[in-house]
Amino acid sequence: MKSTANKPELLAPTLAQSNKTGISITCAAHLLIDVAPYPAMDEGDLIELFWDNCYVASRVLAASDVGQPVQLRVPESFVANGTSRLHYRVMQVGRDPAISAGCNVQIKLDCPGGQPSTLGDDENQHLAPVNIPEAIRRKGVNPSQVKRGVPLTIEPYLNMAVDDEITLRWGDVRMDLPRLTSGDVGQPVQVWIPPAIILEAGEDLRLEVTYCILDRVGNNSRWAPARMLKIGCANPYLNTPPKKMLKAAESSHQ
């Protein structure tokens, strides 16, 4: 009987980026795959990476690689929407080739709202501004409206998908909405701004109301064009001092 004691037990490869289960459009351009250290790892070993059973990259180990995770880059041309399976093979002198366990990765290259037209722009012109009742847009939010809260609607957007996370910005206060379900896709998103949020943001002659979307693999829509609202400038209870405005698509929302 042939001995298998000298065959390494190879773990599945993993994505090098923080989102370990999904690949966004940003990650696809510089996609790195981690191969964990394995038993009997040695200088001269050849690691070959396979993407949907197609060879995509390889590396011959140097002495400095032994005992360390090894990174291999997947060419962007292999990355397409959907699910792909990854595995690797280790070739060692005097041993049979060893095949790793495989892993599935989800790829989503469709940015919520579509790709912003200008690189580096904080606004995505493909997203519709929030829809606020006409009377409130025209007259502003008076003290009695503050007590009731403010209704608004986010219109369906391009590439709307399950597990999208929408963050609304009311002035400098952020409000994270529940993740979208299958029943939400293609439908307007109804939002109610509670009195506590309005009071926290304070009075403002030109308060900005906008939103951004983060999808399940980390694609960020950037901010929608803002609506401007006048907020209760005659209300003695709205006396929160103005705060520094947040920049669009902060790194914390990734």
C-alpha positions in Angstrom: 0.0 0.0 0.0 1.3 3.4 -1.0 2.0 5.7 1.9 0.3 9.2 2.0 2.1 10.4 5.1 4.4 12.7 3.1 1.4 14.5 1.4 0.8 18.0 2.9 -2.6 18.8 4.3 -3.4 21.9 2.3 -5.9 24.5 3.5 -8.2 26.3 1.0 -6.8 29.6 -0.3 -8.4 32.8 1.0 -8.9 36.3 -0.3 -6.2 38.7 0.9 -8.6 41.7 1.4 -10.8 42.4 4.4 -14.0 41.1 2.8 -13.1 37.4 2.8 -16.1 36.1 1.0 -16.6 38.6 -1.8 -14.8 40.5 -4.5 -15.7 44.1 -5.4 -14.9 46.1 -8.5 -12.0 47.8 -6.6 -10.6 44.5 -5.4 -10.9 42.9 -8.9 -8.2 45.2 -10.3 -5.6 44.1 -7.7 -6.9 40.7 -6.6 -4.5 38.9 -4.3 -5.0 35.3 -2.9 -3.4 34.1 0.3 -1.9 30.6 0.6 -1.3 29.6 4.2 1.9 27.9 5.4 1.6 24.1 5.0 3.5 21.1 6.4 6.9 20.4 4.9 6.9 23.8 3.2 10.4 24.2 1.6 12.5 26.4 -0.6 12.0 25.5 -4.2 8.4 24.4 -3.8 6.2 25.4 -6.8 2.7 26.7 -5.9 0.2 26.9 -8.8 -3.1 28.7 -8.4 -6.3 27.7 -10.3 -9.4 29.8 -10.9 -12.4 27.7 -11.9 -9.8 24.9 -12.8 -7.9 27.3 -15.0 -4.2 28.0 -14.2 -3.8 31.7 -13.3 -0.6 32.2 -11.4 2.4 30.4 -9.8 5.4 31.0 -7.6 8.6 29.2 -6.7 9.3 29.6 -3.0 12.4 31.3 -1.8 14.0 30.5 1.6 12.4 33.7 3.0 8.9 32.4 2.0 9.1 29.2 4.2 6.7 29.4 7.1 5.0 32.5 5.8 1.7 33.1 3.9 2.3 33.3 0.2 0.3 35.8 -2.0 -0.5 35.2 -5.7 -2.2 37.7 -8.0 -5.2 36.8 -10.2 -5.2 38.7 -13.5 -8.3 41.0 -13.7 -9.3 39.3 -17.0 -10.4 36.2 -15.1 -12.7 38.0 -12.7 -16.3 38.2 -13.8 -19.7 38.5 -12.0 -20.9 35.4 -10.3 -19.3 32.7 -8.2 -15.9 31.2 -8.9 -13.9 28.4 -7.2 -10.3 28.6 -6.2 -7.7 26.0 -5.3 -3.9 25.5 -5.6 -1.4 22.8 -6.2 1.9 22.3 -4.5 4.8 20.6 -6.4 7.7 19.4 -4.3 10.8 17.5 -5.3 10.5 13.8 -4.7 6.8 14.0 -3.8 3.5 13.6 -5.6 1.6 16.9 -6.4 -0.7 17.9 -3.6 -4.0 19.6 -4.2 -5.5 22.0 -1.7 -9.1 22.2 -0.5 -11.2 24.6 -2.6 -13.1 27.7 -1.7 -15.9 29.6 -3.5 -15.8 33.4 -3.9 -18.6 35.7 -4.8 -17.9 38.4 -7.4 -20.0 41.5 -7.8 -18.6 44.2 -10.2 -21.9 46.2 -10.5 -21.6 49.2 -8.2 -24.9 50.3 -6.5 -26.3 53.2 -8.6 -23.8 52.5 -11.3 -20.2 53.7 -11.4 -19.8 57.4 -10.5 -19.0 59.3 -13.7 -16.0 61.1 -12.3 -13.1 59.3 -10.6 -12.6 60.7 -7.1 -15.9 62.6 -7.1 -17.8 62.3 -3.8 -21.2 62.4 -5.6 -22.8 59.8 -7.7 -25.0 61.6 -10.3 -26.7 58.3 -11.2 -28.4 58.2 -7.8 -31.7 60.2 -7.4 -31.8 62.7 -4.6 -34.1 61.6 -1.7 -37.8 62.3 -2.3 -39.2 64.6 0.4 -42.9 65.7 0.5 -43.3 68.9 -1.4 -44.8 70.9 1.5 -41.8 70.0 3.7 -39.3 70.8 0.9 -41.0 74.2 0.3 -41.7 75.3 3.9 -39.0 73.4 5.8 -39.3 71.5 9.0 -41.2 73.5 11.7 -41.4 72.6 15.4 -44.6 70.6 15.1 -43.1 68.6 12.2 -40.0 67.9 14.3 -42.3 66.2 16.9 -43.9 64.0 14.2 -40.7 63.2 12.3 -40.1 63.5 8.6 -41.0 60.9 5.9 -38.8 60.5 2.8 -38.3 58.0 0.0 -35.2 56.6 -1.7 -36.1 55.7 -5.2 -35.0 52.3 -6.7 -31.5 52.5 -8.2 -29.3 50.7 -10.7 -27.9 47.4 -9.5 -30.1 47.4 -6.4 -29.5 44.0 -4.7 -30.2 41.9 -1.6 -28.0 42.8 1.4 -27.4 46.4 0.2 -26.8 48.6 3.2 -28.1 52.2 2.9 -26.7 55.0 5.1 -28.8 58.1 5.2 -27.1 61.4 6.2 -29.3 64.1 7.8 -27.0 67.0 8.2 -24.0 65.5 10.0 -26.0 62.7 11.6 -25.8 59.3 10.1 -28.7 56.8 10.1 -28.0 53.2 9.0 -31.1 51.5 7.5 -31.8 47.7 7.6 -30.2 45.6 4.9 -32.3 45.1 1.8 -34.2 41.9 1.5 -35.4 40.2 -1.8 -38.8 41.9 -1.3 -37.1 45.4 -1.2 -35.3 45.1 -4.5 -36.8 47.2 -7.2 -39.1 49.0 -4.7 -38.8 52.5 -3.2 -37.3 52.5 0.3 -39.5 54.3 2.8 -37.6 56.1 5.6 -38.9 57.9 8.6 -36.5 60.4 10.3 -37.4 60.3 14.0 -37.4 63.5 16.2 -34.2 62.4 18.0 -32.2 62.5 14.7 -33.6 65.9 13.8 -32.9 67.3 17.2 -29.3 65.9 17.2 -28.5 67.5 13.8 -29.9 70.8 15.1 -31.4 73.8 13.2 -30.0 74.7 9.8 -31.1 77.0 7.0 -29.6 74.6 4.4 -29.4 71.1 6.0 -28.1 68.5 3.5 -30.0 65.2 3.2 -28.4 62.4 1.2 -27.5 58.7 1.3 -24.9 56.2 0.1 -25.1 52.4 -0.5 -22.6 49.7 0.4 -23.3 46.3 -1.2 -22.5 42.8 0.1 -19.0 42.7 -1.3 -18.0 46.2 -0.4 -18.8 48.3 -3.5 -19.6 51.8 -2.4 -22.0 54.0 -4.4 -20.6 57.3 -2.9 -23.2 59.9 -1.9 -26.4 60.8 -3.9 -26.9 64.5 -4.8 -28.1 66.2 -1.7 -31.5 67.8 -0.9 -31.4 71.0 1.1 -33.9 71.6 3.9 -34.7 74.5 6.2 -34.9 73.0 9.7 -36.9 74.7 12.5 -35.0 78.0 12.8 -37.7 79.4 15.1 -37.6 76.4 17.4 -35.9 77.1 20.8 -35.4 73.4 21.3 -33.3 73.0 18.2 -30.2 74.6 19.6 -27.6 71.9 18.9 -24.4 73.6 17.8 -23.3 72.9 14.3 -20.8 70.0 13.9 -18.2 69.3 11.3 -19.7 67.8 8.2 -18.8 64.2 7.4 -17.0 63.5 4.2 -18.7 61.2 1.7 -18.1 57.4 1.8 -15.9 57.4 5.0 -13.6 54.4 5.4 -15.7 53.3 8.4 -18.6 52.5 6.0 -16.8 49.8 4.0 
